[in-house]
Amino acid sequence: MVAIKSKKEIELMKIAGRITGETLKVIEEHVKPGISTEEIDRIAEQYIKKQGCTPSFKNYAGFPKSVCASVNAEIIHGIPSKKPLKEGDILSIDVGACYKGYHGDAARTFAVGKISDEAQRLIDVTRESFFKGIEFAKEGYRISDISGAIQNYVEGNGYSVLRKYCGHGVGRNLHEDPEIPNYVSAMRGIRIKAGMCLAIEPMVNQGTKDAYVASNDWTVITKDGKLSAHYENSVLITDGEPYLLTYVD
C-alpha cells in the first residue's frame, strides 16, 4: 500500500531530507586519495547525530555501518572499510538520516582526485538520468513513465541499468511501496499522486547490467568488473513540480 503523507509528515521528512543532503555535502568535502571509507562513515554518522537525527542505515536488516560506500565496480551496499581510496577511484555513497521517525535517503557518486574522462561521463549520465526521470514525477503519470525516461537516457548513452534493485517509497519506513525500477517492466506501475514520497535512484553500469553479490552478503558488484555510478534523491510529489527533499546546493 502506498502512503500519502500528511502535512505534518511532510514537514518531518523535509528536515530528515535536508540533513541527509547536508551529510552528502560534508562527505564530499572529505573525499580525497588516502581517506578510508570507514573514516567517511565516521564523519557521516557524527554529522547526522549532531543534527538530532539517527543514521537510517546502521543496523538496518543487519547492515553494520551508517553509509553504504561502494568503490569502482561496486554498485551498491558497499561496507565501509579501512582500505584507503586511491587517485582515480570513484566512490558511491548512499546515506539516510531519520528525524522523529521519518527517513531521508540519497546517494551520490564522487570522484577521488583526478579521474578518467570515461568515469566522469558515467557519473554525469547517471546524475542526468535522475533528472530525466523526475520530469515524470508528477500527478497523473505512472511509475513506469519515470522508469522509461531513466532507461532511455541511460541506454541511449551506451550504459546499462541494474535490474534486480530499484528505487522505492520512503517515509516512516526506509523502504516503502511502490517499487521504482530504472527500466520498463511488464507492469506499468501505479498512477502518481500528490503526497507520495519516492526515493528515485538510477544505478548505472559502464558495461553489462549483470551483477553478483559479494561474499559479505551485502555488496553488489558488476559482473564484468566495469565501473558503476549511483544518484538518488527522496522526492515529494506535489500538485505541481516535484520537490527534492534531499537536494542541497
C-alpha positions in Angstrom: 0.0 0.0 0.0 1.4 3.4 -1.0 1.2 6.0 1.8 0.1 9.6 1.1 2.0 11.8 3.5 0.1 14.3 5.7 1.3 18.0 6.0 2.9 17.1 9.4 4.7 14.1 8.0 6.0 16.1 5.1 7.5 18.7 7.4 9.3 16.0 9.3 10.5 14.5 6.0 11.8 17.9 4.9 14.0 18.0 7.9 15.2 14.4 7.5 15.8 15.0 3.8 17.8 18.2 4.4 20.1 16.6 6.9 20.6 13.7 4.5 21.6 16.1 1.7 23.8 18.1 4.0 25.6 14.9 5.1 26.5 14.2 1.4 27.9 17.7 1.1 30.0 17.1 4.2 31.2 13.8 2.8 32.1 15.4 -0.5 34.5 17.8 1.3 36.4 14.8 2.7 36.6 12.6 -0.4 40.2 12.5 -1.5 43.0 10.0 -2.0 44.2 8.3 1.2 41.0 8.6 3.2 39.3 5.3 4.1 35.6 4.7 3.7 35.5 3.8 7.4 36.6 7.3 8.2 34.0 8.7 5.8 31.4 6.6 7.6 32.5 8.0 11.0 32.3 11.6 9.7 28.8 11.0 8.3 27.5 9.3 11.5 28.9 12.1 13.6 27.2 14.8 11.5 23.8 13.1 11.4 23.8 12.7 15.2 24.9 16.2 15.7 21.8 17.4 13.8 19.5 15.5 16.1 18.9 12.6 13.8 19.9 8.9 13.7 21.6 7.1 10.8 18.9 5.3 8.9 21.2 2.5 7.6 23.0 1.5 10.7 21.8 -1.9 11.8 19.0 -1.8 9.1 18.5 -5.5 8.3 21.9 -6.1 10.0 23.9 -3.6 7.9 26.8 -2.7 10.1 27.6 1.0 9.1 25.9 4.3 8.7 26.7 4.7 5.0 26.9 2.4 2.0 30.3 3.1 0.4 30.8 1.4 -3.0 34.0 1.8 -4.9 34.5 1.5 -8.7 32.8 -1.8 -9.8 30.8 -2.0 -6.5 27.3 -0.8 -7.4 25.5 -0.5 -4.1 25.7 -1.7 -0.4 29.5 -1.5 -0.1 30.5 -1.8 3.6 33.0 0.9 4.7 36.5 -0.5 5.5 40.0 0.7 6.5 41.2 0.4 2.9 42.3 3.9 1.6 40.8 5.4 -1.5 43.2 5.9 -4.5 43.6 8.6 -7.0 41.2 7.8 -10.0 38.7 5.8 -7.9 35.0 6.7 -8.0 33.0 6.4 -4.8 29.3 6.0 -4.5 27.9 7.0 -1.1 24.3 6.1 -0.1 23.1 7.6 3.2 19.9 8.2 5.2 19.0 10.3 8.2 16.0 9.6 10.4 14.3 12.5 12.2 11.4 11.8 14.6 10.7 8.5 12.9 10.9 9.7 9.3 13.7 9.0 6.8 15.6 10.8 4.1 17.5 8.7 1.6 20.0 9.9 -1.0 23.1 8.9 -2.9 25.9 10.5 -5.0 29.0 9.2 -6.8 32.2 11.2 -6.1 35.5 11.5 -8.0 38.5 10.6 -5.9 41.1 13.1 -7.1 41.6 13.2 -10.8 39.5 10.6 -12.6 39.3 9.5 -16.3 37.0 11.2 -18.8 35.1 7.9 -19.1 34.5 7.7 -15.4 33.3 11.3 -15.3 31.0 10.8 -18.2 29.4 7.8 -16.3 28.8 9.9 -13.2 27.3 12.7 -15.3 25.0 10.5 -17.3 23.8 8.8 -14.1 23.0 12.1 -12.5 21.2 13.4 -15.6 19.2 10.2 -15.9 17.7 11.0 -12.5 16.6 14.5 -13.7 15.2 12.9 -16.9 13.2 10.6 -14.7 11.7 13.2 -12.4 10.2 15.1 -15.4 7.5 12.5 -14.9 7.4 12.6 -11.1 4.1 14.4 -11.2 0.4 13.7 -10.7 -1.2 11.8 -13.5 1.9 10.0 -14.7 2.7 6.4 -13.8 5.8 4.9 -12.1 6.7 3.3 -15.5 7.0 6.8 -17.0 9.8 7.6 -14.6 11.4 4.2 -15.3 11.2 4.6 -19.0 12.8 8.0 -19.0 15.7 6.8 -16.9 16.3 3.7 -19.1 16.0 5.5 -22.4 18.5 8.1 -21.3 21.0 5.6 -19.8 20.9 3.2 -22.7 20.9 6.0 -25.3 24.3 6.9 -23.8 25.6 3.4 -24.1 25.3 2.3 -20.5 23.1 -0.2 -18.7 20.8 -0.1 -15.7 20.8 -2.6 -12.8 17.7 -4.9 -12.9 17.4 -6.6 -9.5 17.5 -3.5 -7.3 15.4 -0.4 -7.7 14.0 2.8 -6.1 11.2 2.8 -3.6 8.8 4.8 -1.5 10.2 6.4 1.7 8.8 7.8 4.8 8.2 6.3 8.2 9.9 3.2 6.8 13.2 3.5 4.9 11.7 1.2 2.2 8.0 1.5 1.3 5.8 0.9 -1.7 5.9 1.5 -4.5 9.0 -0.1 -6.2 10.5 2.2 -8.8 12.6 0.2 -11.4 15.1 2.1 -13.5 13.8 0.2 -16.6 10.4 -0.5 -18.1 8.9 -3.9 -16.9 5.7 -5.7 -17.8 3.9 -3.7 -15.0 3.0 -0.1 -15.8 3.1 0.8 -12.1 0.7 2.8 -10.1 -0.5 6.3 -11.0 1.4 9.0 -9.2 -0.4 11.2 -6.7 0.5 14.3 -4.6 1.7 13.4 -1.1 3.7 10.4 -2.2 7.4 10.4 -1.3 9.6 8.4 -3.7 13.3 7.6 -3.5 14.3 7.6 -7.1 17.8 6.1 -7.7 19.4 5.3 -11.0 22.2 2.7 -10.6 24.1 2.8 -13.9 26.8 0.4 -15.1 29.5 1.1 -17.6 29.2 -2.3 -19.1 26.8 -5.2 -18.5 23.7 -4.9 -16.4 24.5 -8.2 -14.8 25.8 -8.2 -11.2 26.6 -10.5 -8.3 26.6 -10.2 -4.5 29.9 -10.4 -2.7 30.7 -13.0 0.0 29.8 -10.4 2.7 26.2 -10.9 1.5 25.7 -7.1 1.0 27.9 -5.6 -1.7 26.5 -5.8 -5.2 29.3 -5.7 -7.9 29.3 -5.5 -11.7 29.8 -8.9 -13.3 32.3 -7.6 -15.8 34.3 -5.6 -13.3 33.5 -2.3 -15.0 32.5 0.9 -13.2 29.1 1.8 -11.7 27.6 5.0 -10.5 24.6 5.9 -8.3 22.5 9.0 -7.9 19.4 9.3 -5.7 17.1 11.8 -4.0 14.0 11.5 -1.9 11.3 13.2 -3.9 8.0 14.6 -2.7 5.1 14.6 -5.2 3.2 17.9 -5.1 0.3 19.3 -7.2 3.0 20.9 -9.4 6.7 20.3 -9.8 8.4 17.6 -7.7 10.1 18.7 -4.5 13.6 17.3 -3.9 13.8 16.6 -0.2 17.4 15.7 -0.1 18.9 18.1 -2.7 21.2 20.7 -1.1 23.0 23.3 -3.3 
